[in-house]
Amino acid sequence: MSALTDPELVEWYEFNQETVEALIEDGSDASQAHTIEYHFASADFEALEKAAVDAFKAGFEVGDAEELELDDGGEVFCFDAVVERMLEPLLINQDTDKLYAIAAKHKVHYDGWGTYFIEQE
């Protein structure tokens, strides 16, 4: 299935566009690169670790895995793949393509991204 026909990936592209628009509308400085943190999670630590290695090989800085307790008492491991990017949906979509494929390959959960607001000078 190509990226253009994968409904979940299309939803991520829409999320990327909406998030970038909201950040810019709220006044985050679009002329500066933002630290983008892409989120991954899995109950399987070994699978998550393999995904982290692939994300690193793809050019992302990879944080240490953390263990979190879920509301239902279950446990999940997570990590962030981090990169500096301009707030351009095309660039973020390209990252999404790479990281979504890595998550699918290792059967871990890709959970979108976040960033920090940058005040305009």
A tleap script that builds the chain and sets N, CA, C and O, in Angstrom:
source leaprc.protein.ff14SB
mol = sequence {
  NMET SER ALA LEU THR ASP PRO GLU LEU VAL
  GLU TRP TYR GLU PHE ASN GLN GLU THR VAL
  GLU ALA LEU ILE GLU ASP GLY SER ASP ALA
  SER GLN ALA HIE THR ILE GLU TYR HIE PHE
  ALA SER ALA ASP PHE GLU ALA LEU GLU LYS
  ALA ALA VAL ASP ALA PHE LYS ALA GLY PHE
  GLU VAL GLY ASP ALA GLU GLU LEU GLU LEU
  ASP ASP GLY GLY GLU VAL PHE CYS PHE ASP
  ALA VAL VAL GLU ARG MET LEU GLU PRO LEU
  LEU ILE ASN GLN ASP THR ASP LYS LEU TYR
  ALA ILE ALA ALA LYS HIE LYS VAL HIE TYR
  ASP GLY TRP GLY THR TYR PHE ILE GLU GLN
  CGLU
}
set mol.1.N position { 0.851 -1.180 0.000 }
set mol.1.CA position { 0.000 0.000 0.000 }
set mol.1.C position { 0.895 1.241 0.000 }
set mol.1.O position { 1.798 1.345 0.830 }
set mol.2.N position { 0.666 2.154 -0.891 }
set mol.2.CA position { 1.477 3.366 -0.953 }
set mol.2.C position { 1.038 4.342 0.139 }
set mol.2.O position { -0.046 4.230 0.711 }
set mol.3.N position { 1.922 5.300 0.402 }
set mol.3.CA position { 1.634 6.308 1.430 }
set mol.3.C position { 0.342 7.060 1.118 }
set mol.3.O position { -0.402 7.432 2.026 }
set mol.4.N position { 0.078 7.282 -0.172 }
set mol.4.CA position { -1.103 8.058 -0.537 }
set mol.4.C position { -2.406 7.295 -0.327 }
set mol.4.O position { -3.475 7.904 -0.277 }
set mol.5.N position { -2.331 5.967 -0.202 }
set mol.5.CA position { -3.551 5.189 -0.009 }
set mol.5.C position { -3.665 4.606 1.391 }
set mol.5.O position { -4.677 3.980 1.706 }
set mol.6.N position { -2.670 4.790 2.232 }
set mol.6.CA position { -2.735 4.298 3.604 }
set mol.6.C position { -3.543 5.307 4.426 }
set mol.6.O position { -3.065 6.414 4.676 }
set mol.7.N position { -4.756 4.942 4.850 }
set mol.7.CA position { -5.615 5.915 5.541 }
set mol.7.C position { -4.992 6.470 6.817 }
set mol.7.O position { -5.174 7.647 7.131 }
set mol.8.N position { -4.264 5.645 7.549 }
set mol.8.CA position { -3.652 6.138 8.781 }
set mol.8.C position { -2.562 7.165 8.478 }
set mol.8.O position { -2.436 8.165 9.184 }
set mol.9.N position { -1.777 6.921 7.432 }
set mol.9.CA position { -0.733 7.869 7.055 }
set mol.9.C position { -1.345 9.177 6.559 }
set mol.9.O position { -0.822 10.253 6.851 }
set mol.10.N position { -2.434 9.096 5.821 }
set mol.10.CA position { -3.133 10.306 5.371 }
set mol.10.C position { -3.604 11.109 6.592 }
set mol.10.O position { -3.525 12.338 6.593 }
set mol.11.N position { -4.091 10.420 7.622 }
set mol.11.CA position { -4.499 11.109 8.850 }
set mol.11.C position { -3.310 11.809 9.510 }
set mol.11.O position { -3.456 12.912 10.036 }
set mol.12.N position { -2.133 11.175 9.484 }
set mol.12.CA position { -0.946 11.815 10.055 }
set mol.12.C position { -0.571 13.053 9.254 }
set mol.12.O position { -0.171 14.060 9.837 }
set mol.13.N position { -0.692 13.002 7.924 }
set mol.13.CA position { -0.405 14.189 7.105 }
set mol.13.C position { -1.347 15.333 7.486 }
set mol.13.O position { -0.923 16.484 7.585 }
set mol.14.N position { -2.621 15.012 7.700 }
set mol.14.CA position { -3.583 16.035 8.114 }
set mol.14.C position { -3.212 16.591 9.484 }
set mol.14.O position { -3.280 17.801 9.703 }
set mol.15.N position { -2.819 15.713 10.407 }
set mol.15.CA position { -2.374 16.138 11.727 }
set mol.15.C position { -1.173 17.076 11.587 }
set mol.15.O position { -1.123 18.120 12.237 }
set mol.16.N position { -0.208 16.708 10.744 }
set mol.16.CA position { 0.990 17.531 10.545 }
set mol.16.C position { 0.607 18.928 10.073 }
set mol.16.O position { 1.089 19.925 10.610 }
set mol.17.N position { -0.259 18.996 9.069 }
set mol.17.CA position { -0.685 20.275 8.516 }
set mol.17.C position { -1.401 21.122 9.578 }
set mol.17.O position { -1.099 22.303 9.754 }
set mol.18.N position { -2.342 20.505 10.274 }
set mol.18.CA position { -3.110 21.231 11.289 }
set mol.18.C position { -2.225 21.711 12.437 }
set mol.18.O position { -2.410 22.818 12.943 }
set mol.19.N position { -1.276 20.893 12.843 }
set mol.19.CA position { -0.402 21.264 13.955 }
set mol.19.C position { 0.516 22.415 13.568 }
set mol.19.O position { 0.696 23.356 14.340 }
set mol.20.N position { 1.097 22.342 12.375 }
set mol.20.CA position { 1.960 23.428 11.901 }
set mol.20.C position { 1.154 24.720 11.803 }
set mol.20.O position { 1.612 25.768 12.257 }
set mol.21.N position { -0.034 24.656 11.218 }
set mol.21.CA position { -0.876 25.855 11.098 }
set mol.21.C position { -1.212 26.445 12.467 }
set mol.21.O position { -1.191 27.664 12.638 }
set mol.22.N position { -1.521 25.587 13.439 }
set mol.22.CA position { -1.865 26.064 14.785 }
set mol.22.C position { -0.663 26.723 15.453 }
set mol.22.O position { -0.806 27.760 16.102 }
set mol.23.N position { 0.513 26.134 15.301 }
set mol.23.CA position { 1.717 26.722 15.892 }
set mol.23.C position { 1.994 28.104 15.311 }
set mol.23.O position { 2.294 29.048 16.042 }
set mol.24.N position { 1.892 28.212 13.993 }
set mol.24.CA position { 2.149 29.497 13.340 }
set mol.24.C position { 1.072 30.512 13.712 }
set mol.24.O position { 1.379 31.673 13.982 }
set mol.25.N position { -0.188 30.080 13.727 }
set mol.25.CA position { -1.287 30.971 14.096 }
set mol.25.C position { -1.123 31.481 15.529 }
set mol.25.O position { -1.465 32.625 15.830 }
set mol.26.N position { -0.602 30.630 16.406 }
set mol.26.CA position { -0.394 31.025 17.802 }
set mol.26.C position { 0.843 31.896 17.981 }
set mol.26.O position { 1.084 32.419 19.069 }
set mol.27.N position { 1.636 32.054 16.904 }
set mol.27.CA position { 2.768 32.974 16.960 }
set mol.27.C position { 4.125 32.337 17.110 }
set mol.27.O position { 5.104 33.051 17.330 }
set mol.28.N position { 4.234 31.020 17.001 }
set mol.28.CA position { 5.561 30.407 17.056 }
set mol.28.C position { 6.360 30.874 15.841 }
set mol.28.O position { 5.815 30.972 14.742 }
set mol.29.N position { 7.632 31.159 16.028 }
set mol.29.CA position { 8.481 31.764 15.005 }
set mol.29.C position { 8.801 30.765 13.894 }
set mol.29.O position { 9.685 29.922 14.044 }
set mol.30.N position { 8.082 30.865 12.790 }
set mol.30.CA position { 8.251 29.931 11.668 }
set mol.30.C position { 9.559 30.153 10.917 }
set mol.30.O position { 9.919 29.344 10.062 }
set mol.31.N position { 10.281 31.238 11.220 }
set mol.31.CA position { 11.559 31.490 10.546 }
set mol.31.C position { 12.710 30.735 11.211 }
set mol.31.O position { 13.841 30.771 10.726 }
set mol.32.N position { 12.422 30.055 12.320 }
set mol.32.CA position { 13.453 29.299 13.030 }
set mol.32.C position { 13.127 27.804 13.016 }
set mol.32.O position { 11.965 27.396 13.026 }
set mol.33.N position { 14.197 27.006 12.992 }
set mol.33.CA position { 14.009 25.556 13.087 }
set mol.33.C position { 13.470 25.222 14.470 }
set mol.33.O position { 13.857 25.837 15.463 }
set mol.34.N position { 12.585 24.255 14.525 }
set mol.34.CA position { 11.996 23.777 15.771 }
set mol.34.C position { 12.531 22.379 16.082 }
set mol.34.O position { 12.841 21.611 15.171 }
set mol.35.N position { 12.636 22.058 17.352 }
set mol.35.CA position { 13.001 20.711 17.764 }
set mol.35.C position { 11.732 19.867 17.682 }
set mol.35.O position { 10.784 20.074 18.440 }
set mol.36.N position { 11.728 18.914 16.750 }
set mol.36.CA position { 10.573 18.045 16.548 }
set mol.36.C position { 10.858 16.706 17.215 }
set mol.36.O position { 11.873 16.068 16.938 }
set mol.37.N position { 9.952 16.287 18.096 }
set mol.37.CA position { 10.091 15.016 18.806 }
set mol.37.C position { 9.007 14.056 18.328 }
set mol.37.O position { 7.826 14.243 18.622 }
set mol.38.N position { 9.415 13.034 17.592 }
set mol.38.CA position { 8.492 12.007 17.099 }
set mol.38.C position { 8.420 10.902 18.143 }
set mol.38.O position { 9.450 10.463 18.653 }
set mol.39.N position { 7.218 10.450 18.463 }
set mol.39.CA position { 6.998 9.537 19.584 }
set mol.39.C position { 6.734 8.102 19.123 }
set mol.39.O position { 6.004 7.862 18.161 }
set mol.40.N position { 7.347 7.157 19.837 }
set mol.40.CA position { 7.157 5.722 19.602 }
set mol.40.C position { 6.851 5.040 20.924 }
set mol.40.O position { 7.325 5.471 21.975 }
set mol.41.N position { 6.052 3.968 20.871 }
set mol.41.CA position { 5.738 3.221 22.091 }
set mol.41.C position { 5.488 1.756 21.748 }
set mol.41.O position { 5.060 1.417 20.645 }
set mol.42.N position { 5.772 0.893 22.737 }
set mol.42.CA position { 5.506 -0.537 22.582 }
set mol.42.C position { 5.641 -1.215 23.938 }
set mol.42.O position { 6.418 -0.783 24.790 }
set mol.43.N position { 4.874 -2.279 24.124 }
set mol.43.CA position { 5.035 -3.108 25.318 }
set mol.43.C position { 6.242 -4.026 25.166 }
set mol.43.O position { 6.729 -4.584 26.150 }
set mol.44.N position { 6.726 -4.185 23.935 }
set mol.44.CA position { 7.857 -5.061 23.615 }
set mol.44.C position { 9.134 -4.219 23.546 }
set mol.44.O position { 9.378 -3.527 22.558 }
set mol.45.N position { 9.946 -4.287 24.608 }
set mol.45.CA position { 11.148 -3.461 24.680 }
set mol.45.C position { 12.120 -3.773 23.550 }
set mol.45.O position { 12.713 -2.859 22.978 }
set mol.46.N position { 12.290 -5.044 23.223 }
set mol.46.CA position { 13.244 -5.414 22.168 }
set mol.46.C position { 12.827 -4.851 20.810 }
set mol.46.O position { 13.671 -4.368 20.056 }
set mol.47.N position { 11.540 -4.911 20.495 }
set mol.47.CA position { 11.050 -4.345 19.230 }
set mol.47.C position { 11.264 -2.835 19.212 }
set mol.47.O position { 11.658 -2.272 18.191 }
set mol.48.N position { 11.005 -2.185 20.336 }
set mol.48.CA position { 11.189 -0.740 20.432 }
set mol.48.C position { 12.657 -0.371 20.252 }
set mol.48.O position { 12.983 0.622 19.602 }
set mol.49.N position { 13.528 -1.174 20.829 }
set mol.49.CA position { 14.970 -0.936 20.718 }
set mol.49.C position { 15.422 -1.033 19.256 }
set mol.49.O position { 16.244 -0.234 18.807 }
set mol.50.N position { 14.893 -2.001 18.521 }
set mol.50.CA position { 15.234 -2.148 17.099 }
set mol.50.C position { 14.724 -0.957 16.299 }
set mol.50.O position { 15.399 -0.491 15.381 }
set mol.51.N position { 13.543 -0.461 16.640 }
set mol.51.CA position { 13.006 0.722 15.977 }
set mol.51.C position { 13.890 1.940 16.265 }
set mol.51.O position { 14.112 2.771 15.385 }
set mol.52.N position { 14.385 2.040 17.482 }
set mol.52.CA position { 15.259 3.158 17.854 }
set mol.52.C position { 16.553 3.127 17.039 }
set mol.52.O position { 17.032 4.170 16.595 }
set mol.53.N position { 17.109 1.952 16.846 }
set mol.53.CA position { 18.330 1.819 16.044 }
set mol.53.C position { 18.062 2.270 14.608 }
set mol.53.O position { 18.865 2.999 14.026 }
set mol.54.N position { 16.942 1.840 14.041 }
set mol.54.CA position { 16.611 2.248 12.672 }
set mol.54.C position { 16.360 3.750 12.573 }
set mol.54.O position { 16.749 4.373 11.585 }
set mol.55.N position { 15.718 4.340 13.575 }
set mol.55.CA position { 15.488 5.788 13.574 }
set mol.55.C position { 16.818 6.535 13.629 }
set mol.55.O position { 16.989 7.556 12.962 }
set mol.56.N position { 17.753 6.028 14.419 }
set mol.56.CA position { 19.085 6.633 14.507 }
set mol.56.C position { 19.784 6.541 13.150 }
set mol.56.O position { 20.377 7.513 12.682 }
set mol.57.N position { 19.710 5.365 12.524 }
set mol.57.CA position { 20.332 5.173 11.207 }
set mol.57.C position { 19.705 6.087 10.156 }
set mol.57.O position { 20.356 6.448 9.175 }
set mol.58.N position { 18.438 6.462 10.362 }
set mol.58.CA position { 17.731 7.351 9.436 }
set mol.58.C position { 18.049 8.826 9.690 }
set mol.58.O position { 17.508 9.699 9.011 }
set mol.59.N position { 18.926 9.112 10.664 }
set mol.59.CA position { 19.377 10.477 10.885 }
set mol.59.C position { 18.743 11.220 12.046 }
set mol.59.O position { 18.913 12.433 12.171 }
set mol.60.N position { 18.015 10.513 12.896 }
set mol.60.CA position { 17.361 11.154 14.030 }
set mol.60.C position { 18.170 10.917 15.300 }
set mol.60.O position { 18.813 9.880 15.456 }
set mol.61.N position { 18.128 11.888 16.197 }
set mol.61.CA position { 18.699 11.701 17.530 }
set mol.61.C position { 17.669 10.895 18.309 }
set mol.61.O position { 16.477 11.201 18.277 }
set mol.62.N position { 18.129 9.874 19.000 }
set mol.62.CA position { 17.206 8.979 19.690 }
set mol.62.C position { 17.439 9.069 21.195 }
set mol.62.O position { 18.558 8.893 21.676 }
set mol.63.N position { 16.363 9.346 21.924 }
set mol.63.CA position { 16.441 9.409 23.373 }
set mol.63.C position { 16.378 8.020 23.985 }
set mol.63.O position { 15.995 7.052 23.328 }
set mol.64.N position { 16.755 7.937 25.244 }
set mol.64.CA position { 16.664 6.669 25.971 }
set mol.64.C position { 15.207 6.261 26.124 }
set mol.64.O position { 14.323 7.103 26.281 }
set mol.65.N position { 14.976 4.970 26.076 }
set mol.65.CA position { 13.622 4.458 26.289 }
set mol.65.C position { 13.212 4.681 27.739 }
set mol.65.O position { 14.026 4.556 28.654 }
set mol.66.N position { 11.947 5.011 27.935 }
set mol.66.CA position { 11.388 5.178 29.272 }
set mol.66.C position { 10.259 4.177 29.447 }
set mol.66.O position { 9.604 3.781 28.482 }
set mol.67.N position { 10.044 3.779 30.678 }
set mol.67.CA position { 8.937 2.876 30.986 }
set mol.67.C position { 7.830 3.687 31.638 }
set mol.67.O position { 8.070 4.437 32.584 }
set mol.68.N position { 6.605 3.530 31.122 }
set mol.68.CA position { 5.463 4.249 31.665 }
set mol.68.C position { 4.388 3.260 32.079 }
set mol.68.O position { 4.195 2.223 31.445 }
set mol.69.N position { 3.691 3.605 33.158 }
set mol.69.CA position { 2.559 2.788 33.582 }
set mol.69.C position { 1.292 3.389 33.005 }
set mol.69.O position { 1.053 4.590 33.128 }
set mol.70.N position { 0.478 2.551 32.373 }
set mol.70.CA position { -0.773 2.985 31.771 }
set mol.70.C position { -1.873 3.053 32.822 }
set mol.70.O position { -1.727 2.508 33.916 }
set mol.71.N position { -2.967 3.719 32.491 }
set mol.71.CA position { -4.098 3.848 33.406 }
set mol.71.C position { -4.646 2.499 33.852 }
set mol.71.O position { -5.135 2.358 34.973 }
set mol.72.N position { -4.561 1.508 32.964 }
set mol.72.CA position { -5.084 0.178 33.301 }
set mol.72.C position { -4.076 -0.684 34.063 }
set mol.72.O position { -4.334 -1.862 34.311 }
set mol.73.N position { -2.929 -0.104 34.438 }
set mol.73.CA position { -1.916 -0.830 35.183 }
set mol.73.C position { -0.872 -1.503 34.313 }
set mol.73.O position { 0.139 -1.986 34.823 }
set mol.74.N position { -1.102 -1.542 32.998 }
set mol.74.CA position { -0.122 -2.117 32.082 }
set mol.74.C position { 1.088 -1.211 31.965 }
set mol.74.O position { 1.071 -0.058 32.395 }
set mol.75.N position { 2.141 -1.760 31.372 }
set mol.75.CA position { 3.354 -0.977 31.186 }
set mol.75.C position { 3.691 -0.893 29.708 }
set mol.75.O position { 3.422 -1.817 28.940 }
set mol.76.N position { 4.281 0.225 29.326 }
set mol.76.CA position { 4.690 0.437 27.949 }
set mol.76.C position { 6.042 1.155 27.975 }
set mol.76.O position { 6.343 1.926 28.886 }
set mol.77.N position { 6.830 0.882 26.964 }
set mol.77.CA position { 8.109 1.569 26.798 }
set mol.77.C position { 7.950 2.580 25.679 }
set mol.77.O position { 7.182 2.364 24.742 }
set mol.78.N position { 8.679 3.688 25.777 }
set mol.78.CA position { 8.583 4.709 24.743 }
set mol.78.C position { 9.913 5.411 24.555 }
set mol.78.O position { 10.759 5.418 25.450 }
set mol.79.N position { 10.091 6.004 23.377 }
set mol.79.CA position { 11.257 6.843 23.115 }
set mol.79.C position { 10.859 7.896 22.092 }
set mol.79.O position { 9.840 7.773 21.411 }
set mol.80.N position { 11.686 8.935 21.997 }
set mol.80.CA position { 11.493 9.985 21.012 }
set mol.80.C position { 12.635 9.950 20.006 }
set mol.80.O position { 13.789 9.718 20.367 }
set mol.81.N position { 12.298 10.183 18.740 }
set mol.81.CA position { 13.277 10.398 17.675 }
set mol.81.C position { 13.225 11.898 17.385 }
set mol.81.O position { 12.176 12.425 17.015 }
set mol.82.N position { 14.348 12.578 17.552 }
set mol.82.CA position { 14.366 14.038 17.559 }
set mol.82.C position { 15.186 14.577 16.383 }
set mol.82.O position { 16.223 14.023 16.017 }
set mol.83.N position { 14.688 15.675 15.806 }
set mol.83.CA position { 15.375 16.331 14.693 }
set mol.83.C position { 15.006 17.813 14.706 }
set mol.83.O position { 13.937 18.192 15.185 }
set mol.84.N position { 15.889 18.636 14.181 }
set mol.84.CA position { 15.591 20.061 14.024 }
set mol.84.C position { 14.986 20.248 12.633 }
set mol.84.O position { 15.585 19.845 11.636 }
set mol.85.N position { 13.796 20.858 12.561 }
set mol.85.CA position { 13.096 21.065 11.294 }
set mol.85.C position { 12.419 22.428 11.296 }
set mol.85.O position { 12.005 22.942 12.336 }
set mol.86.N position { 12.320 22.994 10.104 }
set mol.86.CA position { 11.476 24.166 9.930 }
set mol.86.C position { 10.029 23.682 10.010 }
set mol.86.O position { 9.752 22.505 9.780 }
set mol.87.N position { 9.119 24.578 10.332 }
set mol.87.CA position { 7.698 24.223 10.404 }
set mol.87.C position { 7.108 24.165 9.002 }
set mol.87.O position { 6.282 24.996 8.625 }
set mol.88.N position { 7.547 23.170 8.238 }
set mol.88.CA position { 7.066 22.974 6.877 }
set mol.88.C position { 6.444 21.582 6.795 }
set mol.88.O position { 7.139 20.581 6.968 }
set mol.89.N position { 5.140 21.514 6.534 }
set mol.89.CA position { 4.468 20.209 6.494 }
set mol.89.C position { 5.133 19.192 5.560 }
set mol.89.O position { 5.160 18.003 5.879 }
set mol.90.N position { 5.662 19.623 4.434 }
set mol.90.CA position { 6.302 18.682 3.511 }
set mol.90.C position { 7.480 17.976 4.185 }
set mol.90.O position { 7.627 16.761 4.057 }
set mol.91.N position { 8.312 18.725 4.896 }
set mol.91.CA position { 9.456 18.128 5.591 }
set mol.91.C position { 8.990 17.180 6.696 }
set mol.91.O position { 9.551 16.099 6.877 }
set mol.92.N position { 7.975 17.591 7.421 }
set mol.92.CA position { 7.465 16.760 8.508 }
set mol.92.C position { 6.774 15.517 7.941 }
set mol.92.O position { 6.854 14.444 8.538 }
set mol.93.N position { 6.101 15.648 6.801 }
set mol.93.CA position { 5.511 14.479 6.150 }
set mol.93.C position { 6.595 13.491 5.719 }
set mol.93.O position { 6.408 12.280 5.831 }
set mol.94.N position { 7.724 13.999 5.226 }
set mol.94.CA position { 8.824 13.117 4.829 }
set mol.94.C position { 9.362 12.348 6.039 }
set mol.94.O position { 9.639 11.152 5.953 }
set mol.95.N position { 9.504 13.054 7.170 }
set mol.95.CA position { 9.915 12.371 8.402 }
set mol.95.C position { 8.878 11.325 8.800 }
set mol.95.O position { 9.221 10.204 9.174 }
set mol.96.N position { 7.606 11.708 8.713 }
set mol.96.CA position { 6.517 10.803 9.074 }
set mol.96.C position { 6.582 9.534 8.226 }
set mol.96.O position { 6.423 8.432 8.750 }
set mol.97.N position { 6.812 9.681 6.928 }
set mol.97.CA position { 6.927 8.517 6.045 }
set mol.97.C position { 8.004 7.553 6.555 }
set mol.97.O position { 7.769 6.351 6.684 }
set mol.98.N position { 9.183 8.099 6.839 }
set mol.98.CA position { 10.306 7.268 7.294 }
set mol.98.C position { 9.991 6.587 8.624 }
set mol.98.O position { 10.187 5.382 8.783 }
set mol.99.N position { 9.505 7.375 9.564 }
set mol.99.CA position { 9.323 6.861 10.921 }
set mol.99.C position { 8.115 5.939 11.032 }
set mol.99.O position { 8.140 4.975 11.797 }
set mol.100.N position { 7.068 6.224 10.282 }
set mol.100.CA position { 5.896 5.354 10.245 }
set mol.100.C position { 6.291 3.985 9.684 }
set mol.100.O position { 5.841 2.953 10.181 }
set mol.101.N position { 7.133 3.983 8.647 }
set mol.101.CA position { 7.611 2.723 8.055 }
set mol.101.C position { 8.461 1.942 9.055 }
set mol.101.O position { 8.362 0.718 9.134 }
set mol.102.N position { 9.287 2.642 9.811 }
set mol.102.CA position { 10.100 1.986 10.838 }
set mol.102.C position { 9.195 1.365 11.898 }
set mol.102.O position { 9.408 0.225 12.313 }
set mol.103.N position { 8.186 2.115 12.333 }
set mol.103.CA position { 7.254 1.595 13.345 }
set mol.103.C position { 6.529 0.355 12.817 }
set mol.103.O position { 6.375 -0.630 13.539 }
set mol.104.N position { 6.090 0.404 11.574 }
set mol.104.CA position { 5.380 -0.745 10.985 }
set mol.104.C position { 6.304 -1.952 10.881 }
set mol.104.O position { 5.900 -3.078 11.173 }
set mol.105.N position { 7.531 -1.718 10.468 }
set mol.105.CA position { 8.514 -2.803 10.321 }
set mol.105.C position { 8.714 -3.552 11.630 }
set mol.105.O position { 8.813 -4.779 11.635 }
set mol.106.N position { 8.773 -2.824 12.738 }
set mol.106.CA position { 9.069 -3.431 14.038 }
set mol.106.C position { 7.819 -3.676 14.881 }
set mol.106.O position { 7.907 -4.134 16.020 }
set mol.107.N position { 6.653 -3.365 14.307 }
set mol.107.CA position { 5.370 -3.573 14.983 }
set mol.107.C position { 5.311 -2.839 16.327 }
set mol.107.O position { 4.912 -3.394 17.351 }
set mol.108.N position { 5.731 -1.554 16.278 }
set mol.108.CA position { 5.607 -0.670 17.433 }
set mol.108.C position { 4.656 0.465 17.036 }
set mol.108.O position { 4.326 0.618 15.860 }
set mol.109.N position { 4.225 1.243 17.998 }
set mol.109.CA position { 3.237 2.292 17.766 }
set mol.109.C position { 3.929 3.620 17.481 }
set mol.109.O position { 4.720 4.099 18.293 }
set mol.110.N position { 3.628 4.220 16.318 }
set mol.110.CA position { 4.047 5.582 15.999 }
set mol.110.C position { 2.970 6.498 16.554 }
set mol.110.O position { 1.791 6.328 16.241 }
set mol.111.N position { 3.361 7.471 17.377 }
set mol.111.CA position { 2.381 8.297 18.075 }
set mol.111.C position { 2.527 9.789 17.766 }
set mol.111.O position { 2.315 10.633 18.637 }
set mol.112.N position { 2.892 10.107 16.517 }
set mol.112.CA position { 2.930 11.505 16.121 }
set mol.112.C position { 4.131 12.263 16.655 }
set mol.112.O position { 5.172 11.676 16.952 }
set mol.113.N position { 3.973 13.570 16.774 }
set mol.113.CA position { 5.092 14.419 17.165 }
set mol.113.C position { 4.617 15.626 17.957 }
set mol.113.O position { 3.432 15.953 18.019 }
set mol.114.N position { 5.597 16.258 18.550 }
set mol.114.CA position { 5.357 17.499 19.267 }
set mol.114.C position { 6.588 18.380 19.153 }
set mol.114.O position { 7.650 17.934 18.718 }
set mol.115.N position { 6.436 19.614 19.542 }
set mol.115.CA position { 7.546 20.561 19.518 }
set mol.115.C position { 7.309 21.610 20.582 }
set mol.115.O position { 6.315 21.568 21.308 }
set mol.116.N position { 8.223 22.540 20.664 }
set mol.116.CA position { 8.125 23.624 21.633 }
set mol.116.C position { 7.879 24.929 20.902 }
set mol.116.O position { 8.426 25.168 19.826 }
set mol.117.N position { 7.057 25.763 21.495 }
set mol.117.CA position { 6.752 27.093 20.965 }
set mol.117.C position { 8.027 27.940 21.018 }
set mol.117.O position { 8.742 27.948 22.020 }
set mol.118.N position { 8.295 28.649 19.924 }
set mol.118.CA position { 9.446 29.577 19.877 }
set mol.118.C position { 8.913 30.988 19.727 }
set mol.118.O position { 8.247 31.317 18.745 }
set mol.119.N position { 9.214 31.811 20.709 }
set mol.119.CA position { 8.793 33.218 20.681 }
set mol.119.C position { 9.435 33.934 19.513 }
set mol.119.O position { 10.606 33.709 19.208 }
set mol.120.N position { 8.667 34.804 18.853 }
set mol.120.CA position { 9.231 35.622 17.797 }
set mol.120.C position { 10.036 36.737 18.410 }
set mol.120.O position { 9.654 37.297 19.438 }
set mol.121.N position { 11.150 37.064 17.785 }
set mol.121.CA position { 12.016 38.119 18.318 }
set mol.121.C position { 11.645 39.466 17.759 }
set mol.121.O position { 12.271 40.469 18.100 }
savepdb mol mol.pdb
quit
